[in-house]
Amino acid sequence: MFSILNVNYHHVFVIRKKRFISLTWHMLPFHLRLRLFRNTATPTTTPRRRERTRLATFRVVLLLEPNLQAYHPHKAEAMKKIHVPLSLNEAEFRDALISMFPRLRHRDFDMVKVDAHRRISKLLCSPLSPSMIKTSRELNRSALYLLPKEDLEGPAENVNDGDTLAHPAQTPNTDHANRNPGRDLFTVMEEPPMSSESQEVLNDIPETFIGDLLENSDDISDCYETNLVSLLEQLRSQVSLETPPSSNLLNICRTDVLDGALRAFQRTRFSPYGRLSVVFMDEMSQAEGAVDEGGPTREFFRLLMMKIRDSMLFSGPEEEKYLNLDSDALQRGLYRTFGVMIAVAIVHGGVMPGFFSQRLYDNLCERETPAPTLGDISDPELQKKLRKISEAQHVEEARDAINEAAESLSLLGSYRYITTLDGRDQLVQAATTFYVEGRTKEALQQFADGLRTLGLLREIRTHPMLFTEVLMKRDKHLTATDMMELFEPSLSTVGSNRWRDEKRTEGYWRDYLIDVEDGAFNITLEDILVFASGADRIPVLGFNPKPTLEFLSDPTRRFPEANTCLVQIRLPVLPTYRAFAEKMCDGIIQSPTFGVA
């Protein structure tokens, strides 16, 4: 059996056994040539060959709340890329969008865009068909956003960043999901079995995979959305897998991680393109003896990100940090060094710092930001003085408040005489803007220079949506289910006594994770992951090798053990769950890395 895709004056293109084959006319048996001639020559027969479908590509985002005035990444689902025929009308296009976002079913929605200031506005072109939207160029560089007119029901989809190829129906009432996507591109005609002579001819013809031909097709090029994993894998490919050079050896004391990191990263011969080798030193300045096969590096990056976040170079809430101005650090180039550290941690270890504020992230991406407010000022004394000026009811009252803050305003270049309340507001805004953004401009530039290491900043600015989950606060926390799926148990022979003990212990382990998630013990799931791997989050690129559970059959080994390089936990085999949970908590709390911050 074979299927005919296309016919021209010289060749017949068929699919046989999922392979694309090109034949000349004389290679076909007579009955097949006669049938093809009748199909193409008879005017009453519908042509088997369809014209090539022109596709339009859209990046689409579903907003989760109705009547939004400004875009926020936490109020939207992940972006999808869809390819739809350019010939669709508005109703068919809406049906295609609904098939991609089922939560919009039976709900009206607007097609909107987002400008550089994150303001949301409706598309004005009419009709809102793919061809009109593309022709009007109204989207410019914006994605197509779908704004529901009423609250959505059901949980938000946990979608990936892959493309979705939409195949809309010919009429709005046709169900898209049941259509065969191949029929939108080719017409398939089933033929009777070939003669043995023709079969021998086909067997001698070189075959070409149809996927090889479609790979270069204009319609199906760019068929896969760039995602965070592929970007980080591409960046990591720059890192040498050879033995780390001596200049990349880091001797770290847990009591002062940042000091050891600065010594290493500021070496003249330090190379971000080489692997790191981390050795932790105990209080007696003796190496712990572990060879760095990944575990010590992960633990180092975790501790380093915490130290950078809490340093004097940043201010603000723990998960929404702004750059703070430290003139000594600026002169010493520490902002650049910290940027290099963060870039290396992300590319080498897949670490997600997760503490950048929206304003800091937008500034790094060179996106316009809204005017700063008094709430953005981290200095409580200055904020109090400016608020007093701002809340003055009369010009004289404002002047008195300005004179009280004269020293601070002079340093900000905002001390001046006012004659109106509008002048008061302009003074307060100028002082606020300079404090939040103007005075840290040079520090921001130095920090950005450090983030250019390994090409990270270029990718951040090219794909700002993807990197928000790496650099900004994440809403998703580690769950018991995540841990159960992460670790794969290594069990003895099925049916043996040891296997039964291990299966019972595996059940204890799963219950223990659930109880930890519920807060039954004084440790967290992150503590368990740190104990096993050195990292408090699952890296974007995952762990290599895959984490495993081993079982300690020796009755004298009653506490959990771990190998952070292999990401392996060895569980004690104990008779009761109570004893198991008690020894697990004691072992993890007493481990060297517990509570280190």
N, C-alpha and C positions, 0 to 999 in steps of 0.2 A: 504494500500500500504506500502511496505517496500523495502529496498535495501540491497543486500548482499555485504558484504565487503570482507570476507575471509572464506575459508573452510579448515579444517584439518580433521584428522582421528577421532577426538572425538567431535568437536564442529563446529557449524556454527555461524558466527558473522554477525549480520544484524543491520541496522539502521531503526528504526520505530519512526516516529514523532520526528525526530532529537535526538533520544536517542539511545545509543549503547547497544545492547542486545546480550547475548551469549546463544545459544540453543544447546542441545544435539540432535543427529540424530533422536532419537525416538520421539521427540516432534514435528517434522515436518510432515505435511500431506504427503500421499504416492506420489501424483503427483509431489510434490516439490522435494522429495528425488529422484524420477526417473529422473527428469530433471537435477538435480545436478550431478547424476551419469553419465548421457549421456554427459554432458558438460566436465567432467573431464576425462572420459574414451575414448572419440572419438578423435583420433590423428589429424583429419582434422580440428577440431575446435580450434580457437585461444583461449588459456587459458585466463580465466577471471581474474585470480589473477596476479598482477604485483609484481615484486620484489621491495623490499624496496629501495627507492632512497637515495643514500648517498649525503649529502649536504656539500658544502664548504661555509664558512662564510668569508666575506670580509668587512672591513671598507673602504668606498670609499668617496673621496673628489674630487669635480670638481673645478679645477683652472680656474679663470675667464679671464686670459690674456695669449696669446700665448708667447712662447719663454721666460718664466720666468726662471731665474737662481737660485733664492732663494725663499723659501716659506714665505708668509706673510698672516696672518689670514684674513685681510681685502680684500684680492684678491682671496678669495675662498668661495664657497658655504658651507653651513653647512654639516657636515659629515652624511652619511647614512650608515646603515649596511644592507647588502644584503646576502641572502642565495641562492645559485645556485647549481644545480646538479654537482657533481664532474666530471661527464662523458662528459661535454660539450667540443666541440672543440673551437678553437680560434674565429672563425667567429660567432658561437652561443653565446659565452661569450661576444663578442663586441655588439651583438644585445641586449643582456640582459642589458648591461651597458647603451646603448642608450635609452632603454625603461625606465630606472631609471632617466636619465638626457636627456630629450627631446631636449635640446638646442644643443646637439651634433649631432642631426640628419642631415645627408648629410654633415658632417664635419669629417675630419680625425683627429685622436688624438693619443697621445702616452700614454702608461701606465708607470708611473714613481713612484719613491719613494723619501722620504725626510729623510736625515740623521740628526744626532744630531746637526749639524751646520746649519740646515735648507737649505742645498744645495740640489738641485733637480737633479736626475740622472735617465736615462732610465733603465728599466728592461732588462737584457741581456739574460734571458732564452728564449728558443724557443722550441715549439710554446708557445704563451702566453695564454694557457688554464688554467682553475682552477687547474687541477691536477698537471701540470708542475710548476705553480707558487708556490703551496703549497709544492711540493716535493723539489724544488730548495732552499727553505727557503731564497730566495733573499730579500723578504720584511723584514725579521727579525721582528722588532717591529713596523715598519712603516705601515701606512695605504696605500692603493692603491690610488694613485693620477692620475687623468685624465688630461693631458695637451693638450689643443686644438692647432692645427697647424695654425689656423686663428682666427680672432676675432669672438666672439659669438654675436648673435643677440638676442634681447628681454631682458626683465628684469631678474635679478637673482631670482631664486626661493626662497620664504620665507618658507623653509622647517623646520619641527621640527626634533627632534633628534630620532624619532621612527624608528624602523627597517622596511625594505621593503623586502618582500619575493618574489624573482624573480622566475618566472616559465617559462623558455625559451622553445621555440618550438623545435620540433624534426628536423626541417629544418630551415635554416636561413631566409627563406622568410615568415615564419608563423608569424602572428601578435600576439605578446605576450599579449597584453592588452585584447584580446577577449577570452583568454583561461580560462577555469574553473580551478582554482588552485587545487581543490580537485581531479581532474583527474590525476594530476601528482603523487598523493600519493595512490589513490585507484581506482579500477574499480567498477563502480556502475551498477548493473543489476536490472532493474525494474521487478517486479513479479506481477502476477494476484492476485486479492483479496483472502484472506484466508477463509477457512471454519469457521463456528461459533465455532466448536470444537477447532480448532487450535487457534482461537482468544482468547478463554477462557484460553488456556494454556499460551499464551503470557501475558495475563493480570496478571497471578499469579507469573510471573518470576520477581525477583528483577532486576531493571534497573540501569545502570551505565551511567552517562553523558560521552559522548565521549570526552568532553573537559577535564574531570578529567584524562582520559588515556593519551591524547596527552600532558598534562602538563609535564609529566615525560619522554616524548620521547626524545631520543638523538638527533633526527633530528630537533626538534622544541624547544628544550631548548634554553635559551638565546634568546628568540624570540623578546624581546623588548629592544631597546637601552636605556641604562641608560641616563636620561636627567637631566637637571639642576633642574627642579622643584622637581623631585623625590628625588634627592640628598639633597636638602635643607629641604624638608619635613622630611626626615630621620634624619637629623641633628637637626631639630627643635623638634622632638619627645623627645629629651633628656630634654627639658625645662619643668619644673614643671608648671602645670596650677593652682596650689593652690595660695592662697593669698601670695603676695611677702613678704619675711622676712624684718624686719626693716633695715637690713644691705644693702638691695637693694633699699632703698628709696633715690632718687636723688633730692636735692633741687637746682634748676638751675636758675640763672639770665641770661637773654638773652644777657646782656651786657658783660658777661664773662662766656660763656658756658663751656669752657675748664677747668676753675678753679674748678667749681662744679663737673664736670665729674671726674677729677683727685682725688678729695677728696673721691668720692664714690668708684671708681674702685680700689683705693689703701687701702681700708679698709681691715682689716684682715679677717673679716667674709663675705666679698662680695662674692656672688656665681653666676657665669655665668649660672648655671643650674636652677636658680630661676628667676621668672618674675621680671621686673623692674617696679617701680612706680615713675613716674616723676612728680614733682610739679614745675611749673614756678613761680618765685617770681617777683613782679613788683619793681619799683625803690624805693618804700617805704618798701621793704622787707616784703610785705604781700603776702600770697599765693593767686593765682588767683581764687582758689576755685573749679577748675575742678577736678573731679575724673578721674584718668588715666585708661581709658578703651581702650587705643591704640593710640588715637590722640596725646596726649603730648609726648608719647614715639617716635612716628614717627617723630614729629617735632624736638625732641631732637637729634635723630640720624642724621637727615639732617643737622642741625646746627653743630653737632660734627664733621661730616665728612669734612665739609668746614673748620673748625678750624684746624683739623689735616693736611689737605692738605696744608694749608697756613702757617703751623708752621715752625720753624727753623730746624726741623728734616728732612725736605724735601726741595729739590731745583729743578729748572727746570721749563719748561712751565706748565701752569695750569692743563692740562690734560695728561701730561707725566712726572711725578715726579720721581726723583732719591732720594735715601737716602743721606742725608747730615750728616757729622760727627759733633756732638756736644758732647765734652768730658764730660761736666757737666751732660747732659741728659743721656749719656751712664752710668756714675757712679750712677745716681739716678734710673736707670732701666726704663727710660721713653720709650725707644724703645719697650720694652716688654709690657708696659702698653698700648701704642698706638696699638700694635698688638692685645691685648685682646679686646680693644674697637672696632676695626674693625671687629674682629671675632664675637663679640656679636651683633654688628649692622647688620651683614649679616645674622646670624642665627636667631636672635630674630625678626628682622624687615624686612628681605628680602631686605635690603638696598644695592645699587650698588655703591661703592665708585667711580669707574671709573676714577682714576687719576694715576694709576701705569704706568710707562714707560715700554717698551718692555724689556729693560735690567733688570730692577728691578723684573719684573714678571718672567723672565727666571731664574734669580738668586734664587728666592724663590722656583721655581720648580726644581732647581738643574739641569738645562739644560745648555749646553755649549753656550757661547755667543761669538759673533765676537769680535775681538780686538777693544778696545775703540779708538776713534779718538779725535782730539783736540776739535771738536765740542761738545763732551760729557762733557767737563770740564766746570763746572758752574761758577768758579772764573774767571772773565774777565781779571784780571791782570795776573794771572798765564797763562791763555790761550795765552795772548799777548806775554809773555816772551818765551813760548815754540814755538810759531809760528815763532818768530824771529830767534830762533835757527834752526828750521826746514827749513826755507827759506834761510839760509846762503848759499852763492855760493862757498865759500872756507873754508878750515879747520880753517884758522886764524880768519876769520869772525865768524865762529861758536864758536870758543874758547872765543872770546870777548863777544858774547851773553851769553855763559854759565857762564862766570865770573859775568856778570851783574845780572844773576838769581841765583847766588851761594847760597844765603840764602834760597830761596824757594826750590831749588834742594836738598840742604842738608836735609831739613825737609822731603823730599820725598825719601831720600836714593839714589839719582840718580846723585849726583855731582861727576864728575870724569873727568880725562884728556882724550881727544880724539886725535887720530892721523889720522883718515880717516872720510870721509863723511858717510860711513856705520856706524861707531861708533857714529856719530851725530844722525843718525836715530834711533839706538838702545837706545841711552840715552833718546830721546824724547818719544819713545814708552814705555820705562820702567817707566818714570815719569808719563805719561798719564795713564797707566794701574794701577799704584799704587794709583794715586789720585782718579780714578773713582771706582776701585773695592777693591784694597788692604787695604786702610786706613779705609774703611767702613765695612770690613769683620766682625768684632766683633759686630758692630751695626746691621748688617744684621742678624747675628745669634740670637741676642737678639730679634729683630723684629719677626723673624720666630718662636721663642719660644712662643711669645704672640699669633701668629696666630694659634698655635696648639690647642688653647682653643676650646672646644666642637668638636674636631676632624676635624676642618676646613682645616688645612694645609694638612692633609693626603688626603683628598678628592681633594684638589687643585692639588697636585702632581700626584694623580691617574688619574684625568680627567682635564689636563691643558687646553684642547681646550674648554671645557664647561665654565670654570670660567673666560675666557678672557673677556666676556661681562659683568662680574661683577666687575672686578678689573681694567680693562683697558678702554681706551676711547671708547665710543660708537658712531657710526655714526648715529644711528636712534634717532631722536628727537620726542618729543611729538607732535601729530597732532590734528587738530580739530576733525577728525574722531575718533581718540582714545578716546577723551573726550566724544563725543556723544555716543559711544558704552559703555563707562564706567558707566555713570550715567543713571539709569532707572527712568523715571518719575512716580510719584504716583498721579494719576488723580482722579477726582470726578466722579460721576455717568455719564455715557455716555448720551449725549443729554441735560444735565442740563446747565443752564446759567453759573455756575461756571466752568463746564467742557470746555465750549467754550472759556472762558477767559484763562483757563490754557493751552489749546491747542495753543492759539495765543501766549501766553508767552513762551511756549516751542519752537515755531518757532523763536521768538526773541532770545532765548538762543542759538539755533543752528546757526543763522546768526551771533550772537555775537562771538561765538567761531571761525567762519571762518574769521571774521574781525580781531580778535586778532591775529590769525595765519598770516594774511597778513600784520600785523604791523600797523593797523589803530589806535591803542590806545597805551598808554605808559605803558602797562602791557603785560605779556606773558602768554601763556597757563600754564607754570610751576607755575606762581604766583597764578592762579586760583586753581590749584591742591593743592598748599600749603595752600591756604585759606580754602579749603574743607577738607583736610586730614592731613596736617602737613608734607607731603612728596612732593618732587618736581619731583619724578618719580613714575611710577606705579611699585610697588614691584614685584619681580620675582614670588612670591606666590599669588599676587593679594591682594585685600582688603577683609576683613571679618568683618562685613557683606558687601554685595554688595552695592556700592554707590548709593544713590537715589537723585532725585530732588523732593523737596516739593514746594508748592506755598503759598505765603502770601496773603490771601484774605483781610486782614485788611488794609484799605487804608492808615492808619497812619504809617505802616511799609513799608517804601519806599526804604530801602537799603537791599542788600543781607545779609543773615545770614547763619551761618555754624555750624555744630556739627562735630568736627574732629574725635570724637570717633566712631560715626556712619557713617562717611564719607558722610555727607548729606549737600546739599546746599538748602537753602530756597530762592526762587526767588520772587522779588516783582512783583505784577501784576499791570502793568502800561498800559495806553492807547496807547502809541506810542513807536516805536523802539528807537527813539532818546532819550526819557526820560529813557527807560530801560537801554540802553548802558551807559548813563551818570551816573545813580545811581549805576550800577554794578562797573564801574571803581572807583568811589569815595569810595564805601564801601570796596572794596578789598584793595585799596591803604591806607585807614585809619585803616585797621585792624592791631592789635598789631604785627603780624609776618611779615608784608610787609617790604621788604628791609633789613631784619636782616641778616647779613653775618658774 
